[in-house]
């Protein structure tokens, strides 16, 4: 059962009571991420996520960790392009401790200069680690390519120079501007007592006042076709192909998820079966959709021997053209729909997943869909919907290509890619 209430300060609280579990997950969702940043402070959202674990007026960093570890719970956080989430999963009787710790981190973090400098070193190593992972790097490079000139192009971790130049004043200014009640959602899913939980939320968060200024997003970017690459001494070549997808809140997103199951989203998909299993040309190949508030991206990733890039690219284009020709059976469509429903329902068995669905939906869409609503939306998908989505997504005029690998003649590779996909 879902409930939503709004505190007097504008803080939204959404809950789902699940009586048959013994755990509860609580998350604080803030609508801030790399999309809210600029070229000078890019990476500050992710850095603030780190700093909230580094000590408060009441607990040092070790005591923050021990507060949840000692009760067998989990405490973590993540930053994306559009939001940051701090969450704790605990046994149901320990929910007051989880709320206390999260509130302490949010309101009492000290942002000490010495801790800021230490954490800069940690995040710089994280950036270096990311640079050493070409599969991760190529996805960031695709974002840079497909969203060129728009904040969605900024990497979540930021750049080394930006991080080094961030001052304590810069960090606190951004924190005070974006960490506000109206920009935040608290989501709780699991076994909890509603009245007691509401009182706890009001006790710890009711006093919160902050900047009430709205932060409108920039207009969504316009997508064009581009090819970009980065030379790196790797054995494999890492290739990403990006197209326009479907935005958050659009019912067609469920159709795209279904289509992805057919095309490249699983081991039984066309891309995997033909290019990896039948041809043996790659180790890894898959596709997936990413959805933002006002735009989406559909991505194909492949890791392969650089000598096979033209052969594999031609096979990928053949599979795209096969999809564009609406070449699939009723049975394939039915199986993909059942696969989508099965994956969704299995995900509901985790209170963490339920909390994430609650918080993200309320934060970015302002509404929550029940599992029954979602299943009905999936059941209603028909072939006409899929055909409409295919025409929108597989549009070569909005096709972007990014690669990372040991390519000596990048100009020749770009010419080959242009000839295969754009001629």
Phi, psi and omega in degrees: 000130181266146172220151176220134171219157184237126177289164181300334180275002177097356179292126179268138178232123180238137184225153172226117180275124180235095190290339188271006177248166179251006182242168174213141178240130178238134181228142172255116183253125180240131182280074176211139180191193185299337179292337180274356188264177175234182185296333184275324183251013179307127183106352185291326180298313179295323180293320177298321176306315178296317188293334181290350176262002191262007175128138179238183176294338184253336185219141170275179185301319180294319181292328175299311180296316183293330181304323180264321179302319185292345177250015176074020182262185179232134178232127183201180179201162173207156177238137176239191180289332186240351181202162174234139182228133172246129186215157176223137175243124186219169169297149189304326182284352180257012180304319179302324178293316181299316180294319178300312182295314180297319178295320179299316178297319184289319189259338190239009178299138190269337181051051181290144182304315183295325178287324177300314181294319178297317183288333174301319179297321179296313182290326175299321176293324177297318178296317179298320178298319178297318178297330180278357179249093185298332178294321175290318185298321184292331177290321174296321179295324177296318177300317177300322182285308189286331181251027186315123178084002182243150180303335177296345178282342185291138175290144182297321181285342184083185179250156183305312182296318178302313184296316180298327185272353180292126176262166176301322179296319177300316183294313181293324179298314180294318180300312182292329182284325188253334178272084183230158182302317183288347180259013190227147174230135170257127180240135181227129178222133179140205183263112181208161177266118191301308185296317179295322181292318178300318179296321178296316180298315180295323180296315186271335187239350184295332182280351190291121173234147182198184179305127181260007181291137176283153180236082182294143175288153169294160177300151180298150181288157172267131184264134175234171177273134182212155173230129179218146181218162177224124180280131180212141183283087178231157177286318180266155168261135180248121189237133174236134175244124185238137178230167175292135179249219183237139184280164174302141175087349178274126181301336178295347178298325178291324175295322178292322176298320177296313179299322179297323177300322178289316192279307186200014188270000182206175180291341178266003184286167183296313181301312183295314184294319184281313191273324178269309186282309184285315184266334181064032186266346184220162172268319184228133174205131180198166176228158179196150174266146171239134184238130175244180187300324187228008179200160176224167178226141173245124189240139170247127176244143174214136172250125190206169171291131182305331181291344184259006189297321180290317179299313182293320179298321178294320179293321177298317180295323177299317179293323176297315180295326177297317177294317181297332177277009178058042187266070172214157189269165175299324181293319178297319178297316181297314181296321179295323179293316178294323177297317180297315179295319180297315179299319181294313183294320178297325178295337181287350182283353179255128177294332177296316178295320180295318178297317180298316179299316179299305186295314182294319180297314180293319183294313188264336183246338182076016179203161183234135176256135177283161175306323177298318178300315183296314180299319178297320179296320178294316181298329183282348181298129177236177184294329176296321176299314181298317181297321178295319180293319178302314182297327180282315189281312185273064182249108185293346177285348178238032186267129181238142184231131175226143178216153176226126180170180183273078181253116181286316183251085183292326179297320179294319179296318179297320177298316179298316180296318179297320181292319183290313188263339188242356182272000000 
